[in-house]
Amino acid sequence: MWDFFETVRHRHSIRQYQPDMPVEPEKISAVIEMACAAPSAGGLQAYQIYAIQKPELRQKITNACTDIACLGNAPVVLCFCSHPKRASERFGERGRNLYALQDATIAAAYAQLAAVSVGLGSNWVGDFDEGAVRVALEVPEDCRPIALISMGYPAEIPAQTARRPIREILHSL
Ligand SMILES: Cc1cc2nc3c(=O)[nH]c(=O)nc-3n(C[C@H](O)[C@H](O)[C@H](O)COP(=O)(O)O)c2cc1C
């Protein structure tokens, strides 16, 4: 296992996966467990996670993406849905409009790091037709699909992506 810094540095978006290497169920469970270990507003975990492995559902999800290549041939796709109603019951409008989205986003980010830690690759796909994903997965009206995370054993060496200089981002006061 890598330490945290190595794990973060080794996370790159993977868009091609080994076709003959399914992901072990215990690895999927470990990734979900780490996603659920993320912080959430009031500890409410205002999200739902769908773990999709059935080929016909993966195809429907792929078709819902603007770029149908971006999920690659991933054997597993996690769909993170925010649950605004759950957050709003305690936190009102701020829970509905902000915390539920943040909860789901952080959980998805943790899932990507956990995937690295168990030797998997992943990609975050945000550019998809929410309605089509909702129908395919039967996501209820009070949840919103916000991120698809493809996951599997990498079949590509990912390109290094640049980062903005920290001095452009950080305001040390
Ligand atoms: C909110 C969000 C939306 C994204 N949407 C897509 C997408 O629709 N398709 C895609 O291939 N990658 C998508 N990505 C992945 C980014 O392109 C990628 O993280 C970025 O280029 C940096 O590369 P790296 O992940 O390898 O560091 C998304 C990432 C985030 C965080």
The ligand as an SDF file (V2000), in Angstrom:
LIG
                    3D

 31 33  0  0  0  0  0  0  0  0999 V2000
  -16.0170   17.5960  -12.0390 C   0  0  0  0  0  0  0  0  0  0  0  0
  -15.2100   16.7970  -13.0500 C   0  0  0  0  0  0  0  0  0  0  0  0
  -15.7670   16.4840  -14.2710 C   0  0  0  0  0  0  0  0  0  0  0  0
  -15.0410   15.7200  -15.1980 C   0  0  0  0  0  0  0  0  0  0  0  0
  -15.6580   15.3400  -16.3500 N   0  0  0  0  0  0  0  0  0  0  0  0
  -14.9930   14.5420  -17.2290 C   0  0  0  0  0  0  0  0  0  0  0  0
  -15.6610   14.0440  -18.3800 C   0  0  0  0  0  0  0  0  0  0  0  0
  -16.8410   14.2990  -18.6030 O   0  0  0  0  0  0  0  0  0  0  0  0
  -14.9620   13.2400  -19.2230 N   0  0  0  0  0  0  0  0  0  0  0  0
  -13.6570   12.8900  -18.9720 C   0  0  0  0  0  0  0  0  0  0  0  0
  -13.0920   12.1150  -19.7490 O   0  0  0  0  0  0  0  0  0  0  0  0
  -12.9990   13.3490  -17.8870 N   0  0  0  0  0  0  0  0  0  0  0  0
  -13.6300   14.1680  -17.0020 C   0  0  0  0  0  0  0  0  0  0  0  0
  -13.0070   14.5880  -15.8480 N   0  0  0  0  0  0  0  0  0  0  0  0
  -11.5840   14.2370  -15.6080 C   0  0  0  0  0  0  0  0  0  0  0  0
  -10.6800   15.4270  -15.8970 C   0  0  0  0  0  0  0  0  0  0  0  0
  -10.6100   15.6520  -17.2890 O   0  0  0  0  0  0  0  0  0  0  0  0
   -9.2880   15.1730  -15.3040 C   0  0  0  0  0  0  0  0  0  0  0  0
   -9.3950   14.9800  -13.9060 O   0  0  0  0  0  0  0  0  0  0  0  0
   -8.3300   16.3320  -15.5720 C   0  0  0  0  0  0  0  0  0  0  0  0
   -8.0830   16.4500  -16.9480 O   0  0  0  0  0  0  0  0  0  0  0  0
   -6.9970   16.1700  -14.8330 C   0  0  0  0  0  0  0  0  0  0  0  0
   -6.3650   14.9570  -15.2170 O   0  0  0  0  0  0  0  0  0  0  0  0
   -5.9960   13.8600  -14.1280 P   0  0  0  0  0  0  0  0  0  0  0  0
   -7.2960   13.3930  -13.5070 O   0  0  0  0  0  0  0  0  0  0  0  0
   -5.3270   12.7590  -14.8850 O   0  0  0  0  0  0  0  0  0  0  0  0
   -5.1330   14.4900  -13.0920 O   0  0  0  0  0  0  0  0  0  0  0  0
  -13.7080   15.3250  -14.9030 C   0  0  0  0  0  0  0  0  0  0  0  0
  -13.1540   15.6350  -13.6650 C   0  0  0  0  0  0  0  0  0  0  0  0
  -13.9120   16.3430  -12.7290 C   0  0  0  0  0  0  0  0  0  0  0  0
  -13.3230   16.5930  -11.3580 C   0  0  0  0  0  0  0  0  0  0  0  0
  1  2  1  0
  2  3  1  0
  2 30  2  0
  3  4  2  0
  4  5  1  0
  4 28  1  0
  5  6  2  0
  6  7  1  0
  6 13  1  0
  7  8  2  0
  7  9  1  0
  9 10  1  0
 10 11  2  0
 10 12  1  0
 12 13  2  0
 13 14  1  0
 14 15  1  0
 14 28  1  0
 15 16  1  0
 16 17  1  0
 16 18  1  0
 18 19  1  0
 18 20  1  0
 20 21  1  0
 20 22  1  0
 22 23  1  0
 23 24  1  0
 24 25  2  0
 24 26  1  0
 24 27  1  0
 28 29  2  0
 29 30  1  0
 30 31  1  0
M  END
$$$$
